[in-house]
Amino acid sequence: MPPAGDDTSIKIRRSILSWPTPFDFNFMTGHSPSWKRHLYYELRWKKNTGATLDMIWRYEQFFYGQQLIPGNGWGSGFMTHEGSTGLIQVAIKE
């Protein structure tokens, strides 16, 4: 919980472009995503003094199709890929 006078927000954005993955294959389950896209999680913390902390994480989200995941077919947005996902930006302004 932020201290009194601080303002915090979390925003989730999806990348505009998705990309097909025709050559991906999961040897354990036999099911592979047919599409992938990035999800961005943004945290903004503004202190009552005016100082701000902005952090952005990027993760991959997989699309498996309607038969595997109920709803719209997109899986959870926390898939990692070494070198391109995780915390990607931190900005502190006073």
C-alpha positions as CSV (number, residue, x, y, z in Angstrom):
1,M,0.0,0.0,0.0
2,P,1.5,3.4,-1.0
3,P,1.9,6.0,1.7
4,A,-0.7,8.8,2.0
5,G,-0.2,11.4,-0.7
6,D,1.5,9.0,-3.2
7,D,-0.1,8.0,-6.4
8,T,0.4,4.6,-8.0
9,S,-0.9,3.0,-11.2
10,I,-0.4,-0.2,-13.1
11,K,-1.1,-0.5,-16.8
12,I,-1.1,-3.6,-19.1
13,R,-0.6,-3.1,-22.8
14,R,-0.5,-5.6,-25.6
15,S,1.8,-5.2,-28.7
16,I,0.0,-4.1,-31.8
17,L,1.7,-6.8,-33.9
18,S,1.6,-10.6,-33.3
19,W,3.9,-13.0,-35.2
20,P,3.2,-16.5,-36.4
21,T,5.3,-19.4,-35.0
22,P,5.0,-22.2,-37.6
23,F,8.3,-23.9,-36.6
24,D,7.8,-24.0,-32.8
25,F,7.3,-27.4,-31.4
26,N,6.9,-28.5,-27.8
27,F,8.3,-32.0,-27.3
28,M,6.7,-32.5,-23.9
29,T,3.1,-31.8,-24.8
30,G,3.0,-31.8,-28.6
31,H,1.1,-28.5,-28.4
32,S,2.8,-25.3,-29.6
33,P,1.6,-21.8,-29.9
34,S,0.6,-20.7,-33.4
35,W,1.0,-17.0,-32.6
36,K,3.0,-14.9,-30.1
37,R,2.8,-11.3,-29.0
38,H,4.4,-9.1,-26.2
39,L,2.6,-7.9,-23.1
40,Y,3.9,-4.8,-21.3
41,Y,3.3,-4.2,-17.6
42,E,3.9,-0.6,-16.6
43,L,4.2,0.7,-13.0
44,R,4.2,4.4,-12.2
45,W,4.7,5.6,-8.6
46,K,4.5,9.3,-8.0
47,K,5.5,10.6,-4.6
48,N,3.8,13.6,-3.1
49,T,7.2,15.5,-3.6
50,G,6.8,15.1,-7.4
51,A,9.4,12.4,-7.8
52,T,8.4,9.5,-10.0
53,L,9.4,5.9,-10.6
54,D,8.5,4.3,-13.9
55,M,9.1,0.6,-14.5
56,I,8.3,-1.5,-17.6
57,W,8.3,-5.3,-17.9
58,R,7.9,-7.2,-21.2
59,Y,6.7,-10.8,-21.4
60,E,5.6,-13.1,-24.3
61,Q,2.0,-14.2,-24.6
62,F,1.2,-17.4,-26.6
63,F,-1.9,-18.1,-28.7
64,Y,-2.8,-21.8,-28.8
65,G,-6.3,-21.7,-30.3
66,Q,-9.8,-22.2,-29.0
67,Q,-9.4,-26.0,-28.3
68,L,-6.7,-25.7,-25.7
69,I,-7.5,-22.5,-23.8
70,P,-11.1,-21.4,-23.1
71,G,-12.0,-17.9,-24.0
72,N,-10.0,-16.0,-26.6
73,G,-7.2,-18.5,-27.0
74,W,-4.4,-16.3,-25.6
75,G,-2.5,-17.8,-22.6
76,S,-1.1,-16.1,-19.6
77,G,1.2,-13.1,-20.2
78,F,4.2,-14.2,-18.2
79,M,6.2,-16.3,-20.6
80,T,9.9,-15.5,-20.5
81,H,12.5,-15.6,-23.2
82,E,16.1,-15.0,-22.1
83,G,17.4,-11.7,-23.4
84,S,14.1,-10.2,-24.5
85,T,11.7,-10.4,-21.6
86,G,11.6,-9.3,-18.0
87,L,12.3,-5.8,-16.6
88,I,13.3,-3.7,-19.7
89,Q,13.1,-0.1,-18.4
90,V,13.5,1.9,-15.2
91,A,13.2,5.7,-14.9
92,I,13.5,7.7,-11.7
93,K,12.9,11.4,-11.9
94,E,13.2,13.8,-9.0
